[in-house]
Amino acid sequence: MSELNHRRRMLVLAICCMSLLIVSLDNTVLNVALPSMQKELGASVSGMQWTIDAYTLVLASLLMLAGSTADRIGRRRVFQAGLVIFTVSSALCSMAPSLPWLVAFRMLQAVGGSMLNPVAMSIITNTFTEPRERARAIGVWGGVVGISMAAGPVVGGLLVQTVGWRSIFWINLPVGLAALLLTMRYVPESRAPEPRRPDPVGQLLVIGVLGAVTYAIIEAPGAGWDSPLIIGCAAVAAASLAGLLYYERRRVQPLIDLRFFRSAPFSGATVIAVCAFASLSGFLFLNTLYLQNVRGLSALHAGLWMLPMAAMTLVFAPLSGRLVGSRGPRLSLLCAGAAMAASGLVFAVFEGEAHVPLLFAGYVLFGVGFGLVNAPITNTAVSGMPRSQAGVAAAVASTSRQVGGSLGVAVIGAVLASGVSGGHYSLGGFTDASRPAWWIITGCGTAVLLLGALTTGRWAQGTARHAAGLFEDASRPQTAAASPAERGDGPASTSP
């Protein structure tokens, strides 16, 4: 890939961004359609949570498997398979006769989605090898999220209002087909020189942790936190986590290489990703219900009201990419955390829902914060790690995003469901019920701010160099000194 000319590299970036566009559009469009889906399918708040979390849960569980599989059998091959599965399952979602079928098709859609974003990021990482150029490419990648946030609510609202909620899944069909054809024509195949072996036990343990935690959080408001079902889920999650840590530490080629987490910037990026995307998913979930169920706006008008947030994300995502490329991730993370925390305070302290100027101020602040946070997460996760394991490193970052998204909807939905009854909200009732949720979002923003300061200094960079040295030592021959190529200074360090 390193021999591709500039025009070809830009084309590869555009194709990878198309896959991100359909996945991101799917999430933003779906949020706008939730109230219409709830009415037609007769779903509860927890039912709406499952339409989102069934997708993010499967996605989070399979991302690392998809990344390591792509490194082993070919990134383009796995990327193409993901496009086919995602496009076909989108068509099935549009024909779902009931909520259980919709949830099932969303899970199938997530299987395809797991093969897209981390594999596309791996392709980008191996295409743009110069650090500053790579940071800018990642900034463009992040800008696509802003485009989806800007276009998703408006396009989704228009489709829901004129055609119906089923039409929101049709958007994926032409984009997915075009991306598939372009991938076959222009994206070169690449593999890791020494890919990891499959780890089915580790994969099952990951599913056990994420599935049990998410199920417990979503169902606890109805079943009770002290019910045997919820206590059992907590026990399964704890046992799966303990087993995962024990088992993965002893594998030569684990699903999750714990050496990654000896790098403070990498560990910080994963936690920041969880916090940032928990805030995003919770923010979208709260505001969708508020604008349509409380203010009584149509799906289209609700999408238009959220444009200030989307526009800020669109503007600040590429700006963040340039900042990361020129000055490192620190400034972007500090500003992102401050803006997201301030947005939460607008609603938690000043009751932003009740005052239109404050409502828009909260939207603008959150859009600025989320636009700034994505590029430093991705860049930090893949920088300093061996390019031969780019798929796994990118998949860990993507998994953190999806875990955050899943937890955000689960926790915020549970908090909201605990504060109201019957699913009927007045403005005052919604404000009171959602206040704890806004404090959670404020806390997530504060965590981004503090971790951004802690994991971008000299000490943190030293831990990153130490972690990188562990991978070099592991790949170095035992009986001979390492050659320049083995140290990463020669052509052997570049994936084909």
N, C-alpha and C positions, 0 to 999 in steps of 0.2 A: 504494500500500500504506500510505502514511503516514496515510491517512484512516480506516483500519480502527479500530473501537472495541476496547476492551481484551479483551472476550470473544472477538471474532473473531481477534485476534492470538494469544490463548492457544490457540485451536483450530488455527490454522495451525502454531503451534509443536508441538502434539501430533501433527499429521499428519506433519510433517517428522521428528519423533522416531520415529514408527513405521517409517520407512524405515531410520533408523539402527539400530533394534532388530533388524530382520530381518538386516541385514548383519552386525552385531556378534554376534548369536546364531549365525549361520551359522559364524563363525570359532571361537567358544568350544565350540559343540556338536561341530564337526568334530574339534577337538583331542582331545576325550574319546573319539571313535569311532575314532581312528587305529589302535590295536592290533587292534580287531575287523576293520577294513578290511584291515589288513596280513595277517591270517591268512586271511581269505576270498579275497582277491585274490592272495595269494602275493607281496606286494610287499616290496622291500628298504627300508632306511632312506631311500635317495635317492628311491624311489618315493613314500614318504610325504611327503617334502619337496615333490615336484612336485604332489601334490594340494593343497597349500597355496600354493606359490609360483607355480603356473600361474595361479591366481586373482589373487594380489597383483601379479604381474608385468603382466598385462593391465590390471588396474585402475590401477596406477601409470602405465602408458603412455598411457591414454586419459582420465585425469581432467581434464587441462588442456584437451584437445579438447572434452570434454563441457561444461566450465565456459564456454568461449568460445562454443560453439554455443548453449548456453542463453541467454547474454546476447544473442545475435543473433536467434534464431528464437522465443524465449519459454521462460522457466524452467519454467512449469507444463507445457508441451507436452513438453519433454525429460524432466522428472520423471515424467510419466505413462508415457512410452515406457520409461524405466528400470524402472519397477514391473512392466510387462508382461513385459519380457525376463527380469528377475530371477526372477519367479514361474514362468514357463514353464520356464526352464532349471533351476530347482530341482526341478521334477517330473521332468525328464529325468535329472538327477543320481541321483535315487532309483531309476531304472531302468537305470543303467549296467551292461552285462554284463561289463566288464573294466576294468582300471586305465587303459589308454589312452582308452577312451570316457569314463570318469569325469573324467580330466584335460581332455578336450575340452569336456565339458559345463560343467566348472568355468570354463573360459575364456569360454564363452558367458555364463555367470552373471556373470562379471566385467564383460562389456560392459554389461550392465544395471546392475550396481553402480556403474560409473563415472558413470552418469547420476543417481545418487541423492544420496550424501552431499555432494559439493561444490555441487550445485544446491540441495539443501535448505538448506545453510548460506548460500548466496546469497539464498535466499528469506527466511531468518531475518534476515539482515543488512539487507535492504531493508524488512522488516516492523518490526523494533525499531530505530528510528533514534536514540533517546536512549542515550548511551554506557553509563550505569549499568544501564538496563533491558536493553540488549543483552548486557552482561556476565552478568547474571543468567540471561537466556535461554540463553546459551551454557553456563552452569553446569548448567542443567537438561538441555541436550543432552549434556553430559559425564556427567551422572548416569545417562543411559540406557545408556551403556557399562557402568557399574557394575551396573545391573539385568541386562544381558545376561550379564555375568561371573558374577553370582550365580545367575541362573536357568539359564544355558546348560549348565554342567557337570552340574547335578542333573537337569534335564529331559532333556538328551542322554544321561546315564548311564542314566536310567530307561528311555528309549526303546530304547537299544542293548541293555540287559539283557532287556527284555521282548518287543520286537518285532524288533529288528535294526538295524544301522547305517543301512540305507536310509531308515528312518523319520525320521532327523534332518532330512532335507530337506523333509519334509511340513510342518514348522512354518511355513515361509515362505509356504505357499499361502494360508491364511485371512488372515494379517496383510497380505500383499501385496495381496490382493483388496480388503480393507477400506480400506487406504490409497489404493488407486486410486479407489474410489468416492467417498471423502471428498474427495480432491483435486479430482475433477471438480466436486464440489458447492461446496466452500468456499474453495479456494485461488485467489486472483485471478492473472491473467496479468501478467507484467512482463518488460520487455526493457531492455537498456542503450540509452541515447540514441545512442551512437556505438560499436557493437560492433566487434570485431576481425574481420578477414578470415581465412578458412581458411589454414592454413599446413601443407600436406601434407609438404613437405620436412622441416620442423622436427619434425613428428610421427614420420616414419620414423627420423630421427636419434635421437630419444628412445627409440624402441623398440630401436634398435641398441645404445645404451648399456646400458639396463637388461637387455635379453635376454642380451647377451653376458656381462655381469658375473655375472648370476645363474646362467646355465648353467655357466660356468667354475667357480664356487664349489661348486655341487652335484656336478658330475661329476668334479672334480679328485681327490678321494680314491680313486676307482676307476681313473681314466685316468692319474693321475700329473700333478703340477704342471708337469713339464717335457715333457709330451707335445705333439705338434704341434697337437692339437685345442685344448688349453687355451691354448697360446701364441697360436694363431690367434684364439680368442675375446678374449684380452686385446688383441690388435692391433685387432680390430674395435671393441671398446669405446673404446679410446684414439682411434682415427680418427673414430668417431662423435661423441665428446665434443668433439674439436677442431673438427670440422665444424659442430657445433651452436653452439658459441661464436662461430665466425667468421660463420656464416650469420645467426644471430638478431640479432647486433649491427648488421647492415646492413639489416634489414627495417624498414619503417615500422610495421607491425603484427605483431610476432613472436608466436609461440606462447608463448614465455617472455620476458617483458619484463625484461631485465637491470637496468632502472632500479629495479625492486622491491628488488634486492639491495644497492642503495646505502644502504638503511635497515638499520642494525645490528640493531634489534629484529626486523625481518622476516627478515633473514638468520639471526639467532640462533634465531628460532622454527622455521625450516625444519631447521636442524641438530639442534636439540633434539628436534623431532618424529622425525627419523630415529633418533636415539639412544634415545629413550623407547620407540618402537614396535619397534625391534630388540630391546630388552630384553624387552618384553612377549612378542613372538612366540617368542623363544628360551626365555624362562621357561616358557611354556605347553608348548612342545615337549619340553623336558627333563623337566618334572614329569609330563606325561602318560605318557611312556615309563617313568619311574621308578616311579610309583605302580602301574601295571598290569603292566609287564614285570618289574620287580625285586621289588616288594613283593607282587605277585600279587593286587592288589585288583580287584574288578569295576569296570566302568565307572561304576556308580552310586556305589559307595564312593569311588572316585577323585574324582568330582565333589564329594562331601561333604567330603572332606579339603581341597579347595581353596576351600571357602566362606570361611575367614577372609580370604583375599586379596580375594575378590569383595566381601565385606561392607565391608571398608575402602574399596575403590574406590567403592562405592555411597554411603558416608557422606561421604567427602572430596571427591568430584567437585562436588556442589552447593556445599559449603563453599568450595571453591576459586573457584567462580564469584562468590560474594559477596565474597571477599577481593580478587579482581581488580577487581570493580566499585567497591570502597570504598578500596583501598589500592594498586592497581596489581598488575602481575604478579610483582614481585621476590620477595616473601615466599613465594608459592606455588612458584616455581621453585627457590628455595634449599632449601626443605624437601623438595620432591620429589626433587631430586638427591641430597640427603643420605640420604633414606630408601631410595632405590633402590640406591645404592652400599653402604649398610649391609646390605641384603638379600643382595647378591652376596657380601659378605665373610662372612656367616654360613655360606654353603655353601663358598666357596673356602678359607677359613682354618679354620673350626671344624667342617667336615664335617657340616653340618646334616642331611644325608640320614640319617645314622646315629643321630640323637637326636631323638625326637619333639618335645620342647619347643623345640629349636632350629629344627626344621622349620617348626613353626607360627609361631615368631618371624619367620623369613624370609618366610613367606607374608604375615603382617600388615604387615611393613615394606614389602614390595613393593606391596601393595594401597594403603597410605597414599601412597607415592610416585607410583604411577600415577594414583591418584584426583586428586592435586593438580596433575599436570602438564598435563592436557588443556586445561582452560579457558584458561590463559595462552597456550598455543600458538595456539589458534584466535583469541582476542581480539587478540593482537599481530599476527597475520597479516592480519586484515581492518581493524584500526584504523589510521587515518592514510592509508589508500589510497582512491582515488576510488571512490565507491559505484557509479559507472557500470561499473567493472571488478570488481565484487565477486565475480562468478563465477570470474574468472581468479585473483584473489588467494586465494579460498577453495580453489580447485583446486590451487594450488601447495602450500598447507599440507596438503591431503588427499593429494597425491602424495607429499610428504615422509613422511607416516605410512606409506603403502603401500610406499614404497621401504625404509623402516626395517623393516617387517614382513617383506618379502621377503628382505632381507639378513640379518635375524636368524635366520630359519629356515635359510637357506642356510649361513651361517657356523657357527652352533651345530651344525647337523646334520653339517656337514663335519668339525668338530672332534671330535664324538662318534664319527662313523664311523671316523675315523683312530685312535681310541683303543681300539677293540674289533674283534673279528672274528666274523663269523657271525651278528651280531645277538643274541647271548645275553649277558645281563649278570648278574653276581653283584653283591651290594651293594658289596663292595670294588672290583670292577672298574669298576662304574658311577661310583663316587665318584672314582676315579683318572682315568677317561676324561673326566668332566664338569668336573673342576677348571679346566682352561683356559677352558672355556665360562663358568664363573662369574666368572672374572677379566675376561672380555670384558664381561659384564653389569655388573660393578663399575666398569669403565672408562666404560661408557656413562652410568651414574649420576653419576660424577664429572664427565663432560663437561657433563651437564645443570646441575650445580651451578655450575661455572665459567662457562659461557655465560650462565646466569641472572644471575650477578653482573655480568658484563661488558656485557651488552646491555640493561640496565634502568636505567643511570645517566644523568647529564646529557649526557655526550658522545653516548651512544646516541640519546637523544631528539632531540638536535640533528641527527644524521644522518637521522632519520625525517622531521623537518620539511624538511630539504633535499630528500629524495627526493620528498616530496609536492609541493614546489615545482616539481620537474621536470615532473610531470604537469600542473600548472596552467599552466606556461609553454607546454607543448606544445599545450594546448587553447585558449590565448588568441589572439585575432585579431592578426595581425601589424601592422595599420595603425591600430589603435585601442586605447585603454586598456581594460583588463578591467573589466567591469561587476561589481557585487556578486554577481550570479547566477553569472558566470563564475568568480569567486573561490571559489565554493562557499557564499556567504552567502545566496543566494536560492533560490527554488523550482527553478531550472534544474538544480541539483546533485542533485536527487532523482530516482531512477529512477521511471518511471511504474508 
